[in-house]
Structures are given as structure tokens and as C-alpha cells.
Amino acid sequence: MGIAPSPAAVSEEELAAALDLIEARSVDSLDEIPGLTDRYAQALADVVDAKLHALDLARPAELARGPHPIDLMDMLQQSVRDARADRGETEDTPSTSRTRPPGHRPGRDPPRARV
């Protein structure tokens, strides 16, 4: 038992219709396809023409760059400062939130002291 489909019976009429369709949809040149613009071929022709005539080629426009990368740590720290300011706390005021021992991970028991 293989992966390939089992052979199908194809009539001469079906085969001729398939070949006719392929022939009707085939072109000898991309120029025969209406509305198709081959930008690569045009750019290549421009390069060849410029080299033949010793012309300077226009450099492509620099890619548009998005906004500067966001520093998530800065955003987090700003969010903490804003939350403290909303509660009337200053940077020197200790937070009223519960403090956890160093190394504590949520959902786990706190680390035990070694003896």
C-alpha cells in the first residue's frame, strides 16, 4: 500500500480536453499576459542600460523604519512610579504591598533555610 493515488481511467476525450486547456493557458512570453508588470526584468534592464551608458544608478530609497524600540523595563518602572503616585506614595515611602522573601516564586513554597 503506497502513498500515491491509485491509477485512474482517463478517456482520450478527457486527455485531449486537458491538453487543449494547458495549451490555451500557456504563453511563450510574459509580455503576453495582460496587466502583468515584471518589475524585476525592468530593474535588470535599467541596470544593464546604465552600465552600457556609464550612468549612475539611483539608489533605492531607504527602508522606512518604525518607532524606536520600546524598553519594557523602563515602561514597567514608569508604571510602578505612576501607581505609587496615584496612591500618594513617594519613591522613599515603602510599599504597603506584601513583601516576599528573596527567591520566592509564586505558587511555590518559600525557600527553606539551610542548617
N, CA, C and O atoms as a printed pandas DataFrame, in Angstrom:
     atom_number atom_name residue_name chain_id  residue_number  x_coord  y_coord  z_coord
0              1         N          MET        A               1    0.855   -1.180    0.000
1              2        CA          MET        A               1    0.000    0.000    0.000
2              3         C          MET        A               1    0.897    1.237    0.000
3              4         O          MET        A               1    1.670    1.452    0.934
4              5         N          GLY        A               2    0.789    2.032   -1.036
5              6        CA          GLY        A               2    1.638    3.206   -1.169
6              7         C          GLY        A               2    0.891    4.495   -0.893
7              8         O          GLY        A               2   -0.309    4.502   -0.617
8              9         N          ILE        A               3    1.633    5.575   -0.977
9             10        CA          ILE        A               3    1.062    6.893   -0.728
10            11         C          ILE        A               3    0.397    7.439   -1.990
11            12         O          ILE        A               3   -0.574    8.191   -1.907
12            13         N          ALA        A               4    0.911    7.066   -3.138
13            14        CA          ALA        A               4    0.392    7.583   -4.406
14            15         C          ALA        A               4   -1.037    7.107   -4.619
15            16         O          ALA        A               4   -1.383    5.993   -4.227
16            17         N          PRO        A               5   -1.872    7.942   -5.237
17            18        CA          PRO        A               5   -3.245    7.503   -5.507
18            19         C          PRO        A               5   -3.244    6.392   -6.546
19            20         O          PRO        A               5   -2.317    6.249   -7.344
20            21         N          SER        A               6   -4.277    5.641   -6.506
21            22        CA          SER        A               6   -4.363    4.539   -7.471
22            23         C          SER        A               6   -4.606    5.126   -8.863
23            24         O          SER        A               6   -5.192    6.202   -8.984
24            25         N          PRO        A               7   -4.164    4.432   -9.911
25            26        CA          PRO        A               7   -4.343    4.936  -11.276
26            27         C          PRO        A               7   -5.827    5.138  -11.588
27            28         O          PRO        A               7   -6.680    4.366  -11.152
28            29         N          ALA        A               8   -6.110    6.182  -12.344
29            30        CA          ALA        A               8   -7.490    6.470  -12.745
30            31         C          ALA        A               8   -7.623    6.280  -14.240
31            32         O          ALA        A               8   -6.691    6.512  -15.010
32            33         N          ALA        A               9   -8.770    5.866  -14.609
33            34        CA          ALA        A               9   -9.034    5.691  -16.043
34            35         C          ALA        A               9   -9.391    7.059  -16.628
35            36         O          ALA        A               9  -10.308    7.727  -16.148
36            37         N          VAL        A              10   -8.654    7.472  -17.676
37            38        CA          VAL        A              10   -8.884    8.751  -18.341
38            39         C          VAL        A              10   -9.157    8.452  -19.812
39            40         O          VAL        A              10   -8.387    7.765  -20.484
40            41         N          SER        A              11  -10.257    8.980  -20.279
41            42        CA          SER        A              11  -10.606    8.741  -21.680
42            43         C          SER        A              11   -9.752    9.633  -22.583
43            44         O          SER        A              11   -9.194   10.637  -22.139
44            45         N          GLU        A              12   -9.664    9.257  -23.825
45            46        CA          GLU        A              12   -8.931   10.055  -24.813
46            47         C          GLU        A              12   -9.533   11.461  -24.919
47            48         O          GLU        A              12   -8.799   12.434  -25.096
48            49         N          GLU        A              13  -10.847   11.575  -24.812
49            50        CA          GLU        A              13  -11.528   12.868  -24.896
50            51         C          GLU        A              13  -11.130   13.762  -23.716
51            52         O          GLU        A              13  -10.877   14.951  -23.908
52            53         N          GLU        A              14  -11.070   13.201  -22.485
53            54        CA          GLU        A              14  -10.671   13.973  -21.302
54            55         C          GLU        A              14   -9.211   14.420  -21.420
55            56         O          GLU        A              14   -8.875   15.556  -21.087
56            57         N          LEU        A              15   -8.355   13.524  -21.892
57            58        CA          LEU        A              15   -6.948   13.851  -22.058
58            59         C          LEU        A              15   -6.765   14.949  -23.097
59            60         O          LEU        A              15   -5.955   15.854  -22.897
60            61         N          ALA        A              16   -7.491   14.889  -24.183
61            62        CA          ALA        A              16   -7.401   15.908  -25.228
62            63         C          ALA        A              16   -7.903   17.253  -24.700
63            64         O          ALA        A              16   -7.314   18.289  -25.008
64            65         N          ALA        A              17   -8.980   17.255  -23.909
65            66        CA          ALA        A              17   -9.514   18.496  -23.339
66            67         C          ALA        A              17   -8.503   19.104  -22.369
67            68         O          ALA        A              17   -8.323   20.321  -22.355
68            69         N          ALA        A              18   -7.837   18.272  -21.554
69            70        CA          ALA        A              18   -6.829   18.770  -20.612
70            71         C          ALA        A              18   -5.660   19.383  -21.359
71            72         O          ALA        A              18   -5.179   20.451  -20.979
72            73         N          LEU        A              19   -5.196   18.733  -22.408
73            74        CA          LEU        A              19   -4.085   19.262  -23.204
74            75         C          LEU        A              19   -4.477   20.555  -23.909
75            76         O          LEU        A              19   -3.667   21.475  -24.014
76            77         N          ASP        A              20   -5.714   20.628  -24.391
77            78        CA          ASP        A              20   -6.191   21.863  -25.023
78            79         C          ASP        A              20   -6.217   23.013  -24.019
79            80         O          ASP        A              20   -5.844   24.137  -24.354
80            81         N          LEU        A              21   -6.661   22.736  -22.777
81            82        CA          LEU        A              21   -6.713   23.762  -21.734
82            83         C          LEU        A              21   -5.308   24.254  -21.398
83            84         O          LEU        A              21   -5.080   25.455  -21.257
84            85         N          ILE        A              22   -4.374   23.323  -21.270
85            86        CA          ILE        A              22   -2.979   23.709  -20.984
86            87         C          ILE        A              22   -2.429   24.569  -22.107
87            88         O          ILE        A              22   -1.768   25.576  -21.855
88            89         N          GLU        A              23   -2.691   24.185  -23.319
89            90        CA          GLU        A              23   -2.207   24.952  -24.478
90            91         C          GLU        A              23   -2.841   26.337  -24.518
91            92         O          GLU        A              23   -2.167   27.320  -24.826
92            93         N          ALA        A              24   -4.140   26.420  -24.207
93            94        CA          ALA        A              24   -4.839   27.706  -24.245
94            95         C          ALA        A              24   -4.330   28.651  -23.159
95            96         O          ALA        A              24   -4.314   29.866  -23.356
96            97         N          ARG        A              25   -3.920   28.111  -22.033
97            98        CA          ARG        A              25   -3.475   28.942  -20.912
98            99         C          ARG        A              25   -1.968   29.209  -20.920
99           100         O          ARG        A              25   -1.473   29.975  -20.094
100          101         N          SER        A              26   -1.250   28.595  -21.828
101          102        CA          SER        A              26    0.206   28.765  -21.889
102          103         C          SER        A              26    0.570   29.986  -22.720
103          104         O          SER        A              26   -0.137   30.354  -23.658
104          105         N          VAL        A              27    1.690   30.605  -22.356
105          106        CA          VAL        A              27    2.195   31.744  -23.120
106          107         C          VAL        A              27    3.674   31.506  -23.408
107          108         O          VAL        A              27    4.362   30.793  -22.677
108          109         N          ASP        A              28    4.142   32.117  -24.483
109          110        CA          ASP        A              28    5.549   31.992  -24.831
110          111         C          ASP        A              28    6.377   33.079  -24.155
111          112         O          ASP        A              28    7.589   32.935  -23.992
112          113         N          SER        A              29    5.719   34.160  -23.767
113          114        CA          SER        A              29    6.418   35.279  -23.166
114          115         C          SER        A              29    5.514   35.912  -22.116
115          116         O          SER        A              29    4.292   35.922  -22.261
116          117         N          LEU        A              30    6.125   36.442  -21.057
117          118        CA          LEU        A              30    5.338   37.111  -20.023
118          119         C          LEU        A              30    4.660   38.371  -20.561
119          120         O          LEU        A              30    3.696   38.860  -19.971
120          121         N          ASP        A              31    5.158   38.892  -21.670
121          122        CA          ASP        A              31    4.552   40.073  -22.286
122          123         C          ASP        A              31    3.139   39.782  -22.797
123          124         O          ASP        A              31    2.352   40.703  -23.016
124          125         N          GLU        A              32    2.824   38.505  -22.984
125          126        CA          GLU        A              32    1.512   38.126  -23.498
126          127         C          GLU        A              32    0.428   38.138  -22.414
127          128         O          GLU        A              32   -0.754   37.996  -22.727
128          129         N          ILE        A              33    0.814   38.304  -21.159
129          130        CA          ILE        A              33   -0.163   38.298  -20.066
130          131         C          ILE        A              33   -0.586   39.732  -19.797
131          132         O          ILE        A              33    0.228   40.549  -19.366
132          133         N          PRO        A              34   -1.865   40.051  -20.048
133          134        CA          PRO        A              34   -2.323   41.428  -19.837
134          135         C          PRO        A              34   -2.302   41.798  -18.348
135          136         O          PRO        A              34   -2.677   41.002  -17.487
136          137         N          GLY        A              35   -1.860   43.009  -18.074
137          138        CA          GLY        A              35   -1.856   43.503  -16.695
138          139         C          GLY        A              35   -0.669   43.062  -15.862
139          140         O          GLY        A              35   -0.541   43.488  -14.715
140          141         N          LEU        A              36    0.202   42.223  -16.399
141          142        CA          LEU        A              36    1.358   41.758  -15.641
142          143         C          LEU        A              36    2.519   42.722  -15.839
143          144         O          LEU        A              36    2.873   43.055  -16.970
144          145         N          THR        A              37    3.100   43.159  -14.753
145          146        CA          THR        A              37    4.279   44.014  -14.818
146          147         C          THR        A              37    5.433   43.268  -14.187
147          148         O          THR        A              37    5.407   42.972  -12.993
148          149         N          ASP        A              38    6.429   42.965  -14.967
149          150        CA          ASP        A              38    7.603   42.265  -14.468
150          151         C          ASP        A              38    8.618   43.312  -14.013
151          152         O          ASP        A              38    9.448   43.774  -14.796
152          153         N          ARG        A              39    8.537   43.673  -12.746
153          154        CA          ARG        A              39    9.401   44.737  -12.215
154          155         C          ARG        A              39   10.870   44.300  -12.153
155          156         O          ARG        A              39   11.771   45.122  -12.317
156          157         N          TYR        A              40   11.104   43.021  -11.919
157          158        CA          TYR        A              40   12.481   42.538  -11.862
158          159         C          TYR        A              40   13.155   42.704  -13.222
159          160         O          TYR        A              40   14.278   43.200  -13.312
160          161         N          ALA        A              41   12.470   42.292  -14.257
161          162        CA          ALA        A              41   13.048   42.402  -15.601
162          163         C          ALA        A              41   13.312   43.863  -15.950
163          164         O          ALA        A              41   14.337   44.182  -16.553
164          165         N          GLN        A              42   12.382   44.761  -15.571
165          166        CA          GLN        A              42   12.566   46.187  -15.853
166          167         C          GLN        A              42   13.769   46.742  -15.085
167          168         O          GLN        A              42   14.568   47.496  -15.641
168          169         N          ALA        A              43   13.895   46.367  -13.805
169          170        CA          ALA        A              43   15.026   46.839  -12.999
170          171         C          ALA        A              43   16.341   46.314  -13.566
171          172         O          ALA        A              43   17.335   47.039  -13.605
172          173         N          LEU        A              44   16.351   45.070  -14.002
173          174        CA          LEU        A              44   17.559   44.498  -14.599
174          175         C          LEU        A              44   17.907   45.219  -15.901
175          176         O          LEU        A              44   19.076   45.502  -16.164
176          177         N          ALA        A              45   16.909   45.508  -16.698
177          178        CA          ALA        A              45   17.147   46.238  -17.945
178          179         C          ALA        A              45   17.708   47.633  -17.639
179          180         O          ALA        A              45   18.590   48.110  -18.353
180          181         N          ASP        A              46   17.208   48.285  -16.592
181          182        CA          ASP        A              46   17.717   49.599  -16.204
182          183         C          ASP        A              46   19.186   49.518  -15.795
183          184         O          ASP        A              46   19.972   50.401  -16.135
184          185         N          VAL        A              47   19.561   48.464  -15.067
185          186        CA          VAL        A              47   20.957   48.291  -14.638
186          187         C          VAL        A              47   21.855   48.085  -15.856
187          188         O          VAL        A              47   22.911   48.707  -15.971
188          189         N          VAL        A              48   21.429   47.213  -16.753
189          190        CA          VAL        A              48   22.229   46.941  -17.955
190          191         C          VAL        A              48   22.381   48.216  -18.782
191          192         O          VAL        A              48   23.478   48.535  -19.241
192          193         N          ASP        A              49   21.275   48.946  -18.971
193          194        CA          ASP        A              49   21.314   50.183  -19.745
194          195         C          ASP        A              49   22.252   51.204  -19.094
195          196         O          ASP        A              49   23.026   51.868  -19.783
196          197         N          ALA        A              50   22.181   51.325  -17.774
197          198        CA          ALA        A              50   23.034   52.286  -17.062
198          199         C          ALA        A              50   24.504   51.903  -17.206
199          200         O          ALA        A              50   25.357   52.773  -17.386
200          201         N          LYS        A              51   24.803   50.612  -17.128
201          202        CA          LYS        A              51   26.198   50.187  -17.270
202          203         C          LYS        A              51   26.702   50.423  -18.695
203          204         O          LYS        A              51   27.856   50.798  -18.903
204          205         N          LEU        A              52   25.819   50.198  -19.670
205          206        CA          LEU        A              52   26.213   50.430  -21.057
206          207         C          LEU        A              52   26.509   51.900  -21.314
207          208         O          LEU        A              52   27.397   52.220  -22.104
208          209         N          HIS        A              53   25.796   52.779  -20.675
209          210        CA          HIS        A              53   25.956   54.207  -20.906
210          211         C          HIS        A              53   26.716   54.903  -19.786
211          212         O          HIS        A              53   26.749   56.132  -19.732
212          213         N          ALA        A              54   27.324   54.134  -18.896
213          214        CA          ALA        A              54   28.124   54.648  -17.775
214          215         C          ALA        A              54   27.356   55.688  -16.962
215          216         O          ALA        A              54   27.885   56.749  -16.631
216          217         N          LEU        A              55   26.117   55.370  -16.650
217          218        CA          LEU        A              55   25.286   56.274  -15.854
218          219         C          LEU        A              55   25.291   55.827  -14.395
219          220         O          LEU        A              55   25.485   54.649  -14.095
220          221         N          ASP        A              56   25.076   56.782  -13.495
221          222        CA          ASP        A              56   24.916   56.451  -12.088
222          223         C          ASP        A              56   23.505   55.917  -11.875
223          224         O          ASP        A              56   22.528   56.475  -12.375
224          225         N          LEU        A              57   23.423   54.842  -11.133
225          226        CA          LEU        A              57   22.106   54.284  -10.833
226          227         C          LEU        A              57   21.523   54.971   -9.610
227          228         O          LEU        A              57   22.239   55.289   -8.660
228          229         N          ALA        A              58   20.248   55.191   -9.642
229          230        CA          ALA        A              58   19.579   55.772   -8.472
230          231         C          ALA        A              58   19.579   54.725   -7.371
231          232         O          ALA        A              58   19.228   53.566   -7.593
232          233         N          ARG        A              59   19.966   55.142   -6.214
233          234        CA          ARG        A              59   19.955   54.235   -5.066
234          235         C          ARG        A              59   18.509   54.027   -4.622
235          236         O          ARG        A              59   17.695   54.948   -4.679
236          237         N          PRO        A              60   18.198   52.805   -4.179
237          238        CA          PRO        A              60   16.837   52.597   -3.684
238          239         C          PRO        A              60   16.595   53.433   -2.437
239          240         O          PRO        A              60   17.511   53.679   -1.652
240          241         N          ALA        A              61   15.359   53.865   -2.264
241          242        CA          ALA        A              61   15.017   54.648   -1.072
242          243         C          ALA        A              61   15.273   53.806    0.166
243          244         O          ALA        A              61   15.062   52.593    0.166
244          245         N          GLU        A              62   15.725   54.462    1.209
245          246        CA          GLU        A              62   15.995   53.742    2.450
246          247         C          GLU        A              62   14.676   53.213    3.006
247          248         O          GLU        A              62   13.631   53.856    2.897
248          249         N          LEU        A              63   14.750   52.050    3.590
249          250        CA          LEU        A              63   13.550   51.439    4.140
250          251         C          LEU        A              63   12.986   52.297    5.255
251          252         O          LEU        A              63   13.724   52.859    6.064
252          253         N          ALA        A              64   11.682   52.387    5.283
253          254        CA          ALA        A              64   11.028   53.142    6.353
254          255         C          ALA        A              64   11.226   52.396    7.661
255          256         O          ALA        A              64   11.038   51.182    7.731
256          257         N          ARG        A              65   11.592   53.108    8.662
257          258        CA          ARG        A              65   11.800   52.493    9.960
258          259         C          ARG        A              65   10.680   52.910   10.893
259          260         O          ARG        A              65   10.178   54.032   10.837
260          261         N          GLY        A              66   10.309   51.987   11.741
261          262        CA          GLY        A              66    9.251   52.247   12.708
262          263         C          GLY        A              66    9.784   53.054   13.875
263          264         O          GLY        A              66   10.924   53.517   13.853
264          265         N          PRO        A              67    8.955   53.220   14.894
265          266        CA          PRO        A              67    9.398   53.963   16.069
266          267         C          PRO        A              67   10.531   53.224   16.768
267          268         O          PRO        A              67   10.776   52.043   16.521
268          269         N          HIS        A              68   11.205   53.943   17.636
269          270        CA          HIS        A              68   12.311   53.337   18.365
270          271         C          HIS        A              68   11.810   52.149   19.167
271          272         O          HIS        A              68   10.652   52.122   19.583
272          273         N          PRO        A              69   12.679   51.161   19.388
273          274        CA          PRO        A              69   12.255   50.004   20.177
274          275         C          PRO        A              69   11.825   50.439   21.581
275          276         O          PRO        A              69   12.365   51.393   22.140
276          277         N          ILE        A              70   10.871   49.744   22.124
277          278        CA          ILE        A              70   10.353   50.062   23.448
278          279         C          ILE        A              70   11.159   49.300   24.491
279          280         O          ILE        A              70   11.389   48.098   24.359
280          281         N          ASP        A              71   11.582   50.010   25.522
281          282        CA          ASP        A              71   12.283   49.373   26.626
282          283         C          ASP        A              71   11.228   48.972   27.648
283          284         O          ASP        A              71   10.681   49.818   28.355
284          285         N          LEU        A              72   10.947   47.675   27.720
285          286        CA          LEU        A              72    9.881   47.203   28.591
286          287         C          LEU        A              72   10.182   47.460   30.065
287          288         O          LEU        A              72    9.266   47.715   30.847
288          289         N          MET        A              73   11.450   47.397   30.447
289          290        CA          MET        A              73   11.798   47.649   31.839
290          291         C          MET        A              73   11.507   49.101   32.207
291          292         O          MET        A              73   10.993   49.373   33.292
292          293         N          ASP        A              74   11.831   50.030   31.318
293          294        CA          ASP        A              74   11.514   51.437   31.572
294          295         C          ASP        A              74   10.007   51.638   31.708
295          296         O          ASP        A              74    9.548   52.375   32.580
296          297         N          MET        A              75    9.242   50.976   30.836
297          298        CA          MET        A              75    7.787   51.108   30.899
298          299         C          MET        A              75    7.250   50.537   32.215
299          300         O          MET        A              75    6.353   51.123   32.822
300          301         N          LEU        A              76    7.793   49.401   32.659
301          302        CA          LEU        A              76    7.359   48.804   33.912
302          303         C          LEU        A              76    7.678   49.722   35.086
303          304         O          LEU        A              76    6.835   49.939   35.956
304          305         N          GLN        A              77    8.887   50.256   35.108
305          306        CA          GLN        A              77    9.274   51.149   36.192
306          307         C          GLN        A              77    8.405   52.412   36.195
307          308         O          GLN        A              77    8.024   52.895   37.262
308          309         N          GLN        A              78    8.091   52.947   35.018
309          310        CA          GLN        A              78    7.224   54.111   34.941
310          311         C          GLN        A              78    5.828   53.769   35.448
311          312         O          GLN        A              78    5.196   54.578   36.128
312          313         N          SER        A              79    5.355   52.596   35.124
313          314        CA          SER        A              79    4.040   52.163   35.582
314          315         C          SER        A              79    4.004   52.054   37.103
315          316         O          SER        A              79    3.015   52.435   37.731
316          317         N          VAL        A              80    5.074   51.538   37.695
317          318        CA          VAL        A              80    5.167   51.435   39.159
318          319         C          VAL        A              80    5.183   52.834   39.771
319          320         O          VAL        A              80    4.495   53.091   40.758
320          321         N          ARG        A              81    5.972   53.738   39.182
321          322        CA          ARG        A              81    6.016   55.121   39.699
322          323         C          ARG        A              81    4.637   55.779   39.618
323          324         O          ARG        A              81    4.214   56.459   40.552
324          325         N          ASP        A              82    3.943   55.575   38.502
325          326        CA          ASP        A              82    2.607   56.155   38.339
326          327         C          ASP        A              82    1.629   55.586   39.364
327          328         O          ASP        A              82    0.828   56.323   39.938
328          329         N          ALA        A              83    1.696   54.275   39.593
329          330        CA          ALA        A              83    0.801   53.647   40.565
330          331         C          ALA        A              83    1.082   54.175   41.964
331          332         O          ALA        A              83    0.150   54.435   42.725
332          333         N          ARG        A              84    2.355   54.336   42.314
333          334        CA          ARG        A              84    2.710   54.879   43.634
334          335         C          ARG        A              84    2.230   56.320   43.769
335          336         O          ARG        A              84    1.735   56.719   44.823
336          337         N          ALA        A              85    2.377   57.092   42.707
337          338        CA          ALA        A              85    1.930   58.483   42.738
338          339         C          ALA        A              85    0.411   58.540   42.908
339          340         O          ALA        A              85   -0.096   59.405   43.623
340          341         N          ASP        A              86   -0.319   57.630   42.260
341          342        CA          ASP        A              86   -1.774   57.585   42.396
342          343         C          ASP        A              86   -2.191   57.272   43.830
343          344         O          ASP        A              86   -3.237   57.726   44.296
344          345         N          ARG        A              87   -1.354   56.482   44.532
345          346        CA          ARG        A              87   -1.651   56.142   45.929
346          347         C          ARG        A              87   -1.103   57.183   46.892
347          348         O          ARG        A              87   -1.319   57.078   48.099
348          349         N          GLY        A              88   -0.405   58.176   46.386
349          350        CA          GLY        A              88    0.157   59.217   47.244
350          351         C          GLY        A              88    1.485   58.839   47.859
351          352         O          GLY        A              88    1.938   59.491   48.800
352          353         N          GLU        A              89    2.112   57.807   47.349
353          354        CA          GLU        A              89    3.410   57.381   47.865
354          355         C          GLU        A              89    4.519   58.099   47.105
355          356         O          GLU        A              89    4.325   58.564   45.982
356          357         N          THR        A              90    5.671   58.177   47.735
357          358        CA          THR        A              90    6.850   58.702   47.055
358          359         C          THR        A              90    7.818   57.550   46.877
359          360         O          THR        A              90    7.572   56.439   47.346
360          361         N          GLU        A              91    8.899   57.817   46.208
361          362        CA          GLU        A              91    9.897   56.766   45.976
362          363         C          GLU        A              91   10.485   56.267   47.288
363          364         O          GLU        A              91   10.891   55.109   47.394
364          365         N          ASP        A              92   10.530   57.157   48.301
365          366        CA          ASP        A              92   11.112   56.776   49.592
366          367         C          ASP        A              92   10.123   56.030   50.471
367          368         O          ASP        A              92   10.534   55.336   51.402
368          369         N          THR        A              93    8.828   56.156   50.198
369          370        CA          THR        A              93    7.815   55.503   51.013
370          371         C          THR        A              93    7.806   54.018   50.694
371          372         O          THR        A              93    7.697   53.634   49.530
372          373         N          PRO        A              94    7.921   53.184   51.714
373          374        CA          PRO        A              94    7.864   51.743   51.418
374          375         C          PRO        A              94    6.470   51.365   50.933
375          376         O          PRO        A              94    5.469   51.937   51.364
376          377         N          SER        A              95    6.427   50.420   50.055
377          378        CA          SER        A              95    5.157   49.973   49.508
378          379         C          SER        A              95    4.364   49.261   50.589
379          380         O          SER        A              95    4.938   48.589   51.446
380          381         N          THR        A              96    3.056   49.404   50.553
381          382        CA          THR        A              96    2.211   48.726   51.532
382          383         C          THR        A              96    1.866   47.322   51.069
383          384         O          THR        A              96    1.189   46.578   51.778
384          385         N          SER        A              97    2.332   46.960   49.880
385          386        CA          SER        A              97    2.033   45.619   49.395
386          387         C          SER        A              97    2.867   44.602   50.160
387          388         O          SER        A              97    3.896   44.934   50.749
388          389         N          ARG        A              98    2.413   43.388   50.139
389          390        CA          ARG        A              98    3.099   42.300   50.830
390          391         C          ARG        A              98    4.479   42.100   50.236
391          392         O          ARG        A              98    4.634   42.086   49.015
392          393         N          THR        A              99    5.454   41.950   51.062
393          394        CA          THR        A              99    6.798   41.676   50.543
394          395         C          THR        A              99    7.058   40.192   50.635
395          396         O          THR        A              99    6.588   39.527   51.558
396          397         N          ARG        A             100    7.790   39.684   49.703
397          398        CA          ARG        A             100    8.119   38.258   49.656
398          399         C          ARG        A             100    9.592   38.098   49.933
399          400         O          ARG        A             100   10.387   38.983   49.616
400          401         N          PRO        A             101    9.963   36.982   50.519
401          402        CA          PRO        A             101   11.385   36.753   50.750
402          403         C          PRO        A             101   12.110   36.591   49.427
403          404         O          PRO        A             101   11.499   36.186   48.438
404          405         N          PRO        A             102   13.412   36.902   49.388
405          406        CA          PRO        A             102   14.176   36.740   48.145
406          407         C          PRO        A             102   14.107   35.299   47.662
407          408         O          PRO        A             102   14.160   34.363   48.460
408          409         N          GLY        A             103   13.991   35.134   46.385
409          410        CA          GLY        A             103   13.968   33.791   45.791
410          411         C          GLY        A             103   12.588   33.167   45.775
411          412         O          GLY        A             103   12.434   32.050   45.280
412          413         N          HIS        A             104   11.566   33.855   46.305
413          414        CA          HIS        A             104   10.211   33.288   46.312
414          415         C          HIS        A             104    9.626   33.319   44.911
415          416         O          HIS        A             104    9.734   34.308   44.186
416          417         N          ARG        A             105    9.007   32.208   44.557
417          418        CA          ARG        A             105    8.328   32.133   43.266
418          419         C          ARG        A             105    6.851   31.871   43.527
419          420         O          ARG        A             105    6.516   31.006   44.337
420          421         N          PRO        A             106    5.971   32.594   42.866
421          422        CA          PRO        A             106    4.537   32.383   43.084
422          423         C          PRO        A             106    4.154   30.931   42.842
423          424         O          PRO        A             106    4.634   30.292   41.906
424          425         N          GLY        A             107    3.289   30.429   43.695
425          426        CA          GLY        A             107    2.821   29.053   43.537
426          427         C          GLY        A             107    3.746   28.023   44.149
427          428         O          GLY        A             107    3.476   26.826   44.042
428          429         N          ARG        A             108    4.808   28.435   44.774
429          430        CA          ARG        A             108    5.751   27.506   45.381
430          431         C          ARG        A             108    5.989   27.899   46.817
431          432         O          ARG        A             108    5.781   29.049   47.205
432          433         N          ASP        A             109    6.420   26.950   47.591
433          434        CA          ASP        A             109    6.759   27.245   48.984
434          435         C          ASP        A             109    7.987   28.122   49.018
435          436         O          ASP        A             109    8.862   27.997   48.160
436          437         N          PRO        A             110    8.071   29.029   50.019
437          438        CA          PRO        A             110    9.279   29.865   50.124
438          439         C          PRO        A             110   10.500   28.992   50.382
439          440         O          PRO        A             110   10.371   27.899   50.932
440          441         N          PRO        A             111   11.680   29.459   49.992
441          442        CA          PRO        A             111   12.894   28.665   50.214
442          443         C          PRO        A             111   13.126   28.454   51.709
443          444         O          PRO        A             111   12.848   29.332   52.526
444          445         N          ARG        A             112   13.630   27.294   52.042
445          446        CA          ARG        A             112   13.914   26.963   53.442
446          447         C          ARG        A             112   15.352   27.305   53.773
447          448         O          ARG        A             112   16.238   27.251   52.920
448          449         N          ALA        A             113   15.559   27.652   55.013
449          450        CA          ALA        A             113   16.920   27.952   55.467
450          451         C          ALA        A             113   17.710   26.653   55.559
451          452         O          ALA        A             113   17.186   25.626   55.991
452          453         N          ARG        A             114   18.943   26.705   55.160
453          454        CA          ARG        A             114   19.814   25.522   55.259
454          455         C          ARG        A             114   20.394   25.456   56.652
455          456         O          ARG        A             114   20.768   26.473   57.236
456          457         N          VAL        A             115   20.464   24.277   57.164
457          458        CA          VAL        A             115   21.012   24.101   58.505
458          459         C          VAL        A             115   22.292   23.327   58.459
459          460         O          VAL        A             115   22.902   23.080   59.500
